[in-house]
């Protein structure tokens, strides 16, 4: 959104300034600043954005929002406020309401980013749509996503992520969604909550924040999520596979790494995204844009173009090996889903490279051992566990396995082990950095089989 500095000051309750202009972009990272951006100097646990104000201004920032205590330099284009994070959130709140067009907000323990991307892709054939970049979904990412919506967009799709109690309500109120989507509730970040029920309660605040006359989009197959309809007075649209739902997939044919075929409302659909769990994400997207008058039958072509986001189920083939790259993040439900994708992928051997799942608290050991048992039931031929409690996955699986503390050690072992015909799954929490297994493995495959070009 392009905003005049005078308007920004007014929304922040500040007096008129000595300099004017218009903000054409918004940033909290001086390295990303381009001319015309408004820079917010955020104080964080490791860095203080005020240290980078001179760099932001040098790179062309029209002004910098700083705390009142910041030493003001003569002639610097500064907008002083009591607290910069609060100013960012307040500005986004007013900008969203002033913009006034459709906002679709997505949350859930897993599938948020894929669902957000699916909504934006399906909707783009019908109207100008904006979406949050990557997974900008927290107290800083969500406001930035809303402020960065182009003025010409008629709809914006944002995701909201939480990992502690008390985070959802203020973020949902900033987004003030016309459509609120909840994909599922699981054990992600359960180490920071008392239980999955407490996680569900936190997620439900998104539905409470849906505007009057708006729509709640809920997973009918998730009992916690489906109960959220009681917290919404307006329209509810459900999606699912197993139980009756307004948007329901039938005749689901899961082809592992080759994607999924299914039918919705009599329309045959096919997508490259792997796994039954991605059917849920796409059903959520179809349900979310239904209130805009878009029917499933008009979405077949767009669904065929839908691609996995980086490190979220990207399927690569190199040297006769199928590599399923899902190493962006992990929780028990998501890891279980990807093991089922591996199970259904055509291969002579199936190798699971599973890293530690973090933020599981006191239940971490138990949940990792549970995944080991899932891996065994999924017919895995070999298991490579990486980091921390991932050792529990290996010990509970009962299948041939190795444990490595570092991704680089695992990469060296895999490079010697894999052979044409194998399918390899990579899945772990973000902090494990499992791409440090993926990249050396791909290089090794290129060297061993130079005639086999990598295909994504």
N, C-alpha and C positions, 0 to 999 in steps of 0.2 A: 504494500500500500504506500502510495506517495502522500506524505503528510507535511504540511507547513510547520516549521518550528514554532510559530506563534500558536498553532492549534495544539501541538504537543505540550507546550507550557500551560496552556489553558486547561487541558485535560488533567495535567498533573497538579493543578492548583497553584501554579507558580506565577510570579509577576512577569510583565513584559520584559523581554531581553534587549540587549544592546546590539544584537546581530540577528539577521533573519536568513531565510532560505528554506529549502525543502529537503526532507529526508527521503531518499529513494531506496534505501535498504537498511538493514539493522544487523548488528553484530555484537558478540561478546568476546570475540577472538581477534586481536589486532592483526593476526596473520592473514585473515580472510577479508579484511576491510578493502573495499574498492571506493573510488571517488563517489561521494554522495551518501555514503552510509552514515547512520547515527550509531556511535559506539557507546556501549554500556560498560562501565568499569565495575565488574563484579568481584567482590572479595570471596575467594574460595579457600578450601582447606590447604591447597598447595601453592596457589598463585593469587596475587592481588592484581586485578585488572587495572588499578590505578598506576601500576608500574609501567603499563604499556600504553598509556594515554598519548604520550608524545609520538610513539610509533604509529598509532592509529591516525592521529592528525596529520602526520607526515605522509601517510598513505592516501590521504584525501578525504578522511571523515569530515562531514560537514560540521559536526560537533561531537562532544563527548559528554555523556551523562555521568556525573561524579558525585561522591558524597560531599556533604557540606564541609567536612573536615579536611578535604583535599586541598593542599596548598595551591591556591589559584595563581597562575602565571599571568603576567601582564599581556593582555591582548589575546589570550587563548580562548577558543570557542568552547566554553564549558557551560553545562547546565547543571547547577548544584541541586541535589535533592537529599532528603534525610537518609534514604537507603536505596541503592541502585537496583537491587533485585526487586524490591517492592515497586519501584517506579516502572520497571520493565513489565511487570504483571499488570499494573494499573493501566499503562498505556495500551497494552494488548486488549484488555477488557473493553476499554472505550472504543478502540479502533474496530474491534469485532462488531460491537453494537452499531456503530456508525455505518459500517459496511453493509450490514443488514441482509446479506444473502444467505444461502443455505450452508450450514455447517453440519457435516457428518463426523461424529467422534466415535472412535473405536477403542475398546479396552478388552482385556482378557489375560489369563495367565500365559497363553501361548497363541500364536497366529495373528497377533495385532498387525504387524508390519505387512504380512502377506495379504491380510484382509483389506487393509488400507490401500495397498497397491492395486488389488483386484477391483475395489470400488472405483478408484480413479481411472483405471484402464477401461472398465466397462462403461463408465459414465462419459468418457472423453469423446465418444462417437456422437453424443447428443448435445453437449454444451461445454463451454470453456470451464475447465476444472483445475484446481490447484490441490497439491497434497504436501504434507510435511515431508521434509527431506530425511532419508534414512530412518532412524528411529528417534528423531527429535521429539521426545514425548514427556519430558520432566518439567520441573518448575521453571527452567530456562528455555528448554527446547520448544515446549508448547507455545509460550508467548511469541517466541521468534517465528515459529511457523505461521501463526496468525498474522503477524505484522508483515510477513513476506508474501502474503497472498496478493497476486496482481489485481489491480483495480478492475480489470476487465473480466476476471473470473466470476462465474455465476454460482459456483459451489466450491467448497473447500473440504478436503478430507484430512482429518488429523487423528493421531493416535495419542492415547494417554496411558502412560506406564507408571506403576507405583511399586515401591519395595518396602514401605513402612506405613504403619497406621497413620491416618490423618492427612495423607497426601491427595487423595482423590477429590474430595469435595471442593477445595479451592481451585484446582485445575479445571474441574468440570464446570464450575461457575464462570471461569474465564472463557471457556469455549462456548458456553450457552448453546448447546447443539439443538438443531432441529430434528436430527436423527441420532439416537444413541445406540451403539452396537456393542454387545458383550459376547465374545467368542466362547469362553469357557472359564471355569475356575478350577485350579489345580494347586499343586504343592510348590509352585515357583515362589521363591523368597519366604517359604514357610518358616525359616529360621528367624524371621523378623516379626512373625505373627504368632498368636496363640494356637491357631488351627486354620484349616481350610475354610471353616465357617466364618472366621474373622476376616479372611481374605475376601470371601464372598460379600460380606457386609460392606467392606471398603469399596469393592467394585460397584455395588448397587448405587452408590452416590452419583454415578454417571447418569443412571436412569432417572433419579430424582431431579437432576439438573436439566433434563430435556424440556425445552420450551413448551408452554401451553399450546396445544394443538399439534405438537410434534409426535414422533413415532419412536417407540422402543423396539429394537430388533434383538431377539433373544434366542438362544440355543435351546430347542425343545428337548434335546436328548441329555442335557445337563440339568439335573433336578434343582441345583442351587440357582443357576441362571434363570431357568424358567419361572422360578418363584418371584423374580424381580417384577413381574407384571403387577404384583400387588402394590408396588411402590410407584406406579405410574398411572395417572388418571386418564391419559389419552389412549391413542391407538397402539396396539402391540402386534408385531408381525413376528412369527416364529419360523425357525429353519431347523432342519435336521434330516436324519436318515432312518433311524430306528423307530421313532414314535411319530404319531400324527403331527404334522406341521403345516403352516401356510405355504412355505417353500420347502419342498421335500425332494430329495434325490432318490430315484428308484433305479433298479437294475444296475447297481454300481459294479463296474469291472475294473478292479485295481490291477494295473500291469506293472507295478513296481517302478523302476526307473524310467519306463516308457510312458508314464502318465496314467490317466484314468478316463474311462468313459462312463457316462451315466445319463439319466433322463430327468428332466424337470418339467412338470406340467405338460407331459407328452412330447417335449422337444428333446431330441438326441443331442448331447453335448460331449465334447472331447477336449481335454486340456493336457498340456505338457507337464504341469506341476505334478510331482509324484505324491502318491499316498492318499488314503481315505481321509486323513486329517485335513488335507487341502481341499477336499470336497466340501467340508464344513466351512472353510474360509470363503470359498466361492459362493456357497449358498448364502452365507451372511452378506456377501456383497450384492447378490441378486435381490435379497430381501431389503437391503438398505436403500437401493435406488428404485424399488417398486413404488414408494410414495411419490416419486417424481413422474410417475406415469410410464415407466419403462418396463416392458414385459419380457419374460425369459426368452421368448421366441426371437427377439431382435438382438440377442447377445451372443449368438453362436460364433460369428466371425471374430469378435473382440476376445472371446474366451480362448479361441485358438491362438491368439497373439500373446496371451498372457505368459510372462516368463518369471522364473524365480528370481528374487533379489539376491544380491551377492551373499554367498555363504549360507543361504537359506533354501537348501534343496536343489542346488545347481548340479546337474548331471553332466559329467565330462567323460569322454571316451578317448583313451590314449594307450597305444601299445597293446590293443586288445583287452584293456582293462576298463571296466566301468567304475568311475569314481563319483560317489554321491557326496557332494560338499555341503554339509549342513553344520558347519563348525562355528556359526555365529554365536549361538547360545544354547542352553539346555536346561530342562527340568524333567522330572520323571515322566510326565505325560508325553512331552515332546520326544523324549528319547525312545519311549515305547513305540510311538507312532513311526519313527524313522527305522526302527528295527523291523517293523512290519513291511516297510518299503523295501528294505534289503531282502527280506524273506521272499518277496514276490518278484524280485529282479532276477531275470534269467542269467545264470552264471554256473560255471563248473565248481567254483568255491566262493563262499561268502565270508568276507573278513570284516569284522566290526572294530573300528578304532574309536574307543569311547573314553572321553576324558572326564575328569571330576565335575560333578554338578555342585555348584556352590550356593551359599545362603540357605542351606537346609537345616541349619541349627542342630539340635539334639537328635533329630531324626535322620541325619545324613547317612550314618552307617547302615541303618535299616533300609533306607530308600535306595542306596547303591546296591545292596545285596538283592533287593527286589528286581533291579534292572538286570543283574546277573542271571536271575532265574528267567526273566523275559527273554534274554539273549539265547539261553539254552532252548527254550520252547520255540524260538523263531528259526531254529535250524542253522545257527551260525557254525561255520566250520572252524574258524579261528578268531580269537578275540585279543586285541591289543588294548590294554588299559593304560591311561596316561594321567599321572599326577594324583597325589593325595588319596582321598577315599575311593578313587577309581579302582584301587587294589581290591576293594570289597566286591566290585563287579566281577573281576576275574576269579576270585576265590569262590564266589557263589554260583558261578556259571556252570561249572563241571565240564566245560569244553576246553580243548587245548588253548592255552593263553599265555601271554607274557605281560608283565607290568614294567613300565618305565616311568621314572620320575619326571623326565623332561621330554618335550615334543621332538627335539633333535635326535635323541637316542631312539625314539620310536620310528622316526623317519628313516634312519639308517637301517634298522631291522626290516622295515617294510620294503625298502628298495631292494633288499636281497631276496625277500620272500615272494613278492607278487609275481604272477605270470599271466600270460594271455588267457582270457576266459574268466578271470576273477572279477568279482564285484566288491568294492571297498567303500564302506560308510565311514565318514568322519563326523563325530558329534561330541560336543563338550560345551561347558560354560565358557563365556567370553574370556575370562581371565586365564584359561589354560592356553590360549593362543594356538589352537590346533591347526591353523593355517601354516604353522611352522613344520607340520607334518606334510601337509598338502603340497606346498611349493617344491620342496626337495624331491618328493615322490614323483611329481609331474616332470621335473627335470630329468630324473633318472629314467623314467619311461621314454622320454624323448631321445635320450642317448642310446638306450638299449634297442629301441624300435623306431629309428628315424623315419622309416617309410610310413609310419602310422601317425598322421596328423591329428593333433588334439582337436576334438569336436565338442562344442558346448551346445 
